[in-house]
Amino acid sequence: MADQTPPRESALPDEFADLEHFVPDWALPSEERRFHRLHSVRLEELRGFYDAMLPRLPAILDYLGRCKLSALPRQARTLFDLAMTYVETSHPIDLGWKDTDFPGAYRWQAFEFRSISQRSRAESHPATLR
């Protein structure tokens, strides 16, 4: 009997299939998850992600630029999350650091992340009054 299992749909648009293997660990949907990933990954692993993403970034930005941010299709949203993780975790390599963290510099585990709806003064911020 032939296998009737439907083929698995790709997490990314077809033109970015080469980045698919990064999705489980790097397509992170929140600033908090990206921040914790940065502080929990070894520089060598970050370098592999960085080196794969850097040359693809212009095509990723071009693709995402054709989409409406508030209505991203699922595959485009995953691509957006992958790009955001790259942007928020690339600085150790860009700055030539020897590690992704400086032990004792600050207690990154104590950072607290809040959504805009949790910020009591967000409504009175000048940027929101326009």
C-alpha positions in Angstrom: 0.0 0.0 0.0 1.4 3.4 -1.0 2.0 6.1 1.7 -0.9 8.4 1.7 0.8 11.0 3.9 0.5 14.4 2.3 3.8 16.2 1.7 4.9 18.5 4.5 4.4 22.2 3.6 7.6 24.2 3.8 7.8 26.8 6.7 9.4 29.3 4.3 8.6 30.6 0.8 10.1 28.3 -1.8 12.9 30.7 -2.8 14.2 30.5 0.8 14.2 26.7 1.2 17.9 26.7 1.8 17.2 28.4 5.2 14.6 25.9 6.2 16.9 24.0 8.6 17.3 27.2 10.7 13.6 27.7 11.3 13.2 25.5 14.5 15.9 27.3 16.4 16.1 30.7 14.8 12.6 31.8 13.6 11.6 33.2 17.0 8.4 35.2 17.2 9.2 37.4 20.1 11.9 39.8 21.2 12.2 37.9 24.5 12.8 34.6 22.8 15.4 36.2 20.5 17.1 37.8 23.4 17.3 34.5 25.3 18.6 32.7 22.2 21.4 35.2 21.9 22.5 34.6 25.4 22.2 30.8 25.3 24.0 30.1 22.0 27.7 29.6 21.4 29.4 32.0 19.1 30.2 29.2 16.6 26.5 28.3 16.2 25.6 32.0 15.9 28.3 32.3 13.2 26.7 29.5 11.1 23.3 31.3 11.2 24.9 34.7 10.5 26.9 33.4 7.6 23.8 31.8 6.0 21.6 34.8 6.5 23.9 37.7 5.6 24.0 37.1 1.8 20.3 36.3 1.7 19.1 39.4 3.6 18.6 41.6 0.5 16.3 39.0 -1.1 14.5 38.5 2.2 13.9 42.2 2.6 12.8 42.5 -1.0 10.3 39.6 -0.5 9.0 41.0 2.8 8.7 44.5 1.3 6.1 43.2 -1.1 3.9 42.0 1.8 1.6 43.9 4.1 3.2 43.6 7.6 -0.2 43.4 9.4 -1.3 40.5 7.2 1.7 38.4 6.5 1.0 34.9 5.2 2.3 32.1 7.5 5.5 31.4 5.4 6.3 35.2 5.2 5.7 35.5 8.9 8.2 32.7 9.6 10.7 34.4 7.2 10.1 37.7 9.0 10.8 36.0 12.4 14.0 34.5 11.0 15.1 38.0 9.7 14.3 39.6 13.1 16.3 37.0 14.9 19.2 37.7 12.6 19.0 41.5 13.2 18.7 41.1 17.0 21.5 38.6 17.3 24.1 39.6 14.8 25.9 42.3 16.8 28.4 39.9 18.5 29.8 39.0 15.1 29.5 42.5 13.6 31.5 43.8 16.6 34.1 41.1 16.6 33.2 39.7 20.0 34.8 36.5 21.2 31.5 35.4 22.9 27.8 36.2 22.8 27.8 37.3 26.4 30.0 39.0 28.9 29.6 37.1 32.1 29.1 39.4 35.1 28.5 42.5 32.9 24.8 42.5 33.7 22.2 39.9 34.7 20.4 39.3 31.4 18.2 36.6 33.1 16.6 39.4 35.1 15.4 41.3 32.1 11.6 41.7 31.9 9.8 41.9 28.6 6.4 43.5 28.3 4.1 44.1 25.3 3.0 47.6 24.4 -0.4 46.9 25.9 1.3 46.3 29.3 3.1 49.7 29.3 1.0 52.1 31.3 2.5 55.2 29.8 2.4 54.0 26.2 -0.7 56.0 25.4 0.8 59.3 26.4 4.1 58.8 24.6 4.6 61.6 22.0 5.0 59.0 19.2 1.5 57.7 19.8 -0.2 61.1 19.8 0.2 61.8 16.1 
